């Protein structure tokens, strides 16, 4: 069973990984969602959830299926820099790494986006938070972008990031993925869905 690692820390944005984790952690998927922190101390999310990490940066599984870096202001304060060796090792091993909101700044600052298409919380903001960033030519104004194993999303793109992750992992067919996305994006009573019942979503 492949383990999906979600990086957590005090003040992490707990809603951002929700869409994709609920899908991948369902019974029979072949995936299990686990959390990883800088240490074993419990982390308290923005919403007040208190979670003890399953792994630390010292003992995480090297054969993980994906690493998801959640957003939060700790990235702006450089409190999460010690996760860098984990990211480098997973990228070296061609294991996907996803980042959303302020976590994208961390990838930019450390050179992971210099030659990959990516997005973030606007280009000016990304440049202001990542002085060593050299990937301006690859910035895309989109909710989420996937390029060569690196997935990025702005702070409002949690659903779109989930879609890109599920597509990369070939978790659903394109038709199923499009339907899943539409139900979550537009809701039960949108014109295209009214009178229909979602199935297997």
C-alpha positions in Angstrom: 0.0 0.0 0.0 1.4 3.4 -1.0 1.4 6.1 1.7 0.4 9.7 0.9 2.4 12.0 3.2 0.7 15.2 4.3 3.2 17.7 5.9 1.6 19.3 9.0 2.8 22.0 11.4 1.3 24.4 13.9 -1.1 26.6 11.9 -1.4 24.4 8.8 -4.4 25.0 6.6 -6.4 21.9 7.4 -9.0 22.3 4.7 -6.5 22.3 1.8 -5.7 18.6 1.8 -9.3 17.5 2.5 -10.6 16.8 -1.0 -7.7 14.7 -2.1 -7.2 12.9 1.2 -10.8 11.8 1.4 -10.5 10.2 -2.0 -7.1 8.5 -1.6 -7.8 7.3 2.0 -11.0 5.5 1.1 -11.1 1.7 1.5 -9.7 -0.4 -1.3 -7.8 2.4 -3.1 -4.3 1.1 -2.4 -3.4 4.3 -0.7 -3.2 5.3 3.0 -2.9 9.0 4.1 -0.3 9.6 6.8 1.0 12.8 8.3 4.6 14.0 8.6 6.0 16.7 10.8 9.4 18.1 11.7 9.1 16.2 15.0 6.6 14.0 16.9 5.0 16.9 18.9 1.2 17.3 18.2 0.4 20.0 15.6 -2.6 22.3 15.9 -4.1 23.4 12.6 -5.7 26.8 11.8 -9.1 25.2 12.5 -8.0 23.8 15.9 -7.5 20.2 15.0 -4.7 18.7 17.1 -2.9 16.0 15.2 0.2 13.9 16.2 2.3 13.2 13.1 2.7 9.6 12.0 6.2 10.3 10.8 9.0 12.9 11.1 11.5 14.2 8.6 13.9 11.6 10.1 11.8 8.4 9.7 9.4 8.9 6.8 8.9 6.1 4.3 11.2 6.6 1.3 8.8 4.8 -1.0 5.9 7.2 -0.4 3.4 7.7 -3.2 3.3 11.5 -2.8 4.2 14.3 -0.5 1.7 17.2 0.0 2.9 20.4 1.6 -0.1 22.2 3.1 -0.2 26.0 3.3 0.0 28.2 6.4 1.9 31.3 7.6 4.7 29.3 9.0 6.2 29.1 5.5 6.4 32.9 5.4 8.3 32.8 8.7 10.7 30.1 7.4 9.7 27.7 10.2 9.4 24.7 7.9 12.8 24.9 6.2 13.9 21.6 7.8 11.6 19.7 5.5 13.9 20.6 2.6 15.9 17.3 2.7 12.7 15.3 2.4 11.5 17.2 -0.6 14.9 16.9 -2.3 15.1 13.2 -1.7 11.6 12.5 -3.0 12.1 14.7 -6.1 15.4 12.9 -6.7 13.5 9.6 -6.5 10.8 10.9 -8.9 8.1 10.8 -6.2 5.5 13.5 -6.8 5.5 16.6 -4.5 2.5 18.9 -4.3 2.4 22.3 -2.6 -0.4 24.8 -2.1 -0.6 28.4 -1.1 2.5 29.6 0.9 4.2 26.2 0.5 4.7 27.1 -3.1 7.0 29.9 -2.1 9.2 27.3 -0.4 9.5 25.3 -3.6 10.3 28.5 -5.5 12.9 29.7 -3.1 14.7 26.3 -3.2 14.9 26.0 -7.0 12.2 23.4 -7.7 10.2 25.7 -9.9 12.9 27.3 -12.0 12.3 25.0 -15.0 8.8 23.7 -14.3 5.4 25.2 -15.1 3.8 26.2 -11.9 1.4 28.6 -10.2 1.1 30.3 -6.8 -0.5 33.2 -4.9 0.3 35.6 -7.8 3.7 36.1 -9.4 4.5 39.4 -7.6 3.8 37.7 -4.2 5.8 34.6 -5.1 8.8 36.8 -6.1 8.6 38.8 -2.9 8.7 35.7 -0.8 11.3 33.8 -2.8 14.3 36.0 -3.5 16.3 33.2 -5.2 13.4 32.2 -7.5 14.3 32.1 -11.2 11.2 30.6 -12.7 9.2 33.6 -13.7 9.0 32.5 -17.3 7.3 29.3 -16.2 4.6 30.9 -14.0 1.0 30.2 -15.1 -2.1 32.1 -13.9 -4.1 29.0 -13.0 -5.6 27.5 -9.9 -3.3 24.4 -10.1 -0.5 23.2 -12.3 1.3 19.9 -12.7 4.7 19.6 -14.4 7.2 16.8 -14.2 6.1 15.5 -10.8 5.7 18.9 -9.1 2.2 20.1 -8.4 1.4 23.6 -7.3 -1.8 25.5 -6.4 -2.7 28.9 -5.1 -4.6 29.2 -1.8 -8.0 29.0 -3.5 -7.1 26.0 -5.6 -7.5 23.1 -3.2 -10.1 21.3 -5.3 -8.1 21.9 -8.5 -5.0 20.6 -6.8 -6.9 17.5 -5.8 -8.0 17.0 -9.4 -4.4 17.3 -10.6 -3.1 14.8 -8.0 -5.8 12.3 -8.8 -5.0 12.6 -12.5 -1.3 12.2 -11.9 -1.9 9.1 -9.8 -4.4 7.8 -12.4 -6.8 7.4 -9.6 -9.9 7.9 -11.8 -10.7 7.9 -15.5 -10.8 11.3 -17.1 -14.6 11.1 -17.3 -14.9 10.1 -13.7 -12.5 12.8 -12.7 -14.4 15.5 -14.6 -17.7 14.4 -13.0 -16.2 14.3 -9.5 -14.7 17.8 -10.0 -18.0 19.2 -11.3 -20.1 17.9 -8.4 -17.7 19.4 -5.9 -17.2 22.7 -7.8 -20.7 23.5 -8.8 -22.8 21.6 -6.3 -26.0 19.5 -6.2 -28.4 22.2 -7.5 -26.4 23.6 -10.3 -28.2 23.7 -13.7 -26.2 20.7 -15.0 -26.8 18.6 -11.9 -30.3 19.4 -10.7 -32.4 16.2 -10.6 -29.4 13.9 -10.8 -27.8 11.9 -8.1 -24.1 11.7 -7.7 -22.7 8.2 -7.8 -19.5 6.9 -6.2 -18.2 10.4 -5.5 
